[in-house]
Amino acid sequence: MIPFRDANPSSRVPIVTVGLILINALFFLQEVGMGEALQSFIYAYGVVPQKWLFAGQSPELMPKAIAATYLTSMFLHGGWMHLIGNMWYLWIFGDNIEDRLGHLRFLIFYLLCGILAGAAHTAFNLNSAMPAVGASGAIAGVLGAYLVLFPHARVQTLVPLFLSYQVMELPALIVLGGWFFMQFLNGTASIALTAQGGGVAWWAHIGGFLAGIVLLSVFHPRRRR
């Protein structure tokens, strides 16, 4: 299922959401212009779980340097479709969470979800030498918060039906709940695969989504009756 838009207007301008989209786009443009240096750049600033096994053996493997990649990695992407897909989800669902949390709370919430998503990816792929990049873990946290706050919000979605596609308006509970279910199935299946393989960081998505649900109780301001 591919969401197009939600029927859930926000009451304030989502300046942080827009800013995050622009920053991710600018970082990707920098990646495009790096040429042959891009591979080493991604390895240096992406999340590489295996680095923890060699922590402290060189300056670039100091614990602080490795920990910093959990922040830098969420602003890097592996290609145009990777970037566009992530930013599309952030644009659809991020404004409402920013509206509820406020600008500063939302920014901190987003970054923490991304960091915890990277930690979840590391925990389930500790022997992996493949760098993981992308904002999807942080955005998964936004999706988790959206599911809790707006389960009945209508989301216009492209749904595959047999050999055709149909645009349907579905509740967020179905769209985002179905998304998480697929992440969990693929994440569970990936445990049996070798850690050296590339592909999607399923456990970053799972960890980010669950982090968003848990952190929402901390960041969501309580409304007085």
Sequence and secondary structure as in RCSB ss.txt:
>XXXX:A:sequence
MIPFRDANPSSRVPIVTVGLILINALFFLQEVGMGEALQSFIYAYGVVPQKWLFAGQSPELMPKAIAATYLTSMF
LHGGWMHLIGNMWYLWIFGDNIEDRLGHLRFLIFYLLCGILAGAAHTAFNLNSAMPAVGASGAIAGVLGAYLVLF
PHARVQTLVPLFLSYQVMELPALIVLGGWFFMQFLNGTASIALTAQGGGVAWWAHIGGFLAGIVLLSVFHPRRRR
>XXXX:A:secstr
 EEEEES   SS  HHHHHHHHHHHHHHHHHHTTGGGHHHHHHHHSB GGGGGGTTSSGGGSHHHHHHHHHHGGG
  SSHHHHHHHHHHHHHHHHHHHHHH HHHHHHHHHHHHHHHHHHHHHH TT  S B  SHHHHHHHHHHHHHH 
TT EEEEEEEETTEEEEEEEEHHHHHHHHHHHHHHHHHHHTTS TT  S  HHHHHHHHHHHHHHHHHHS     
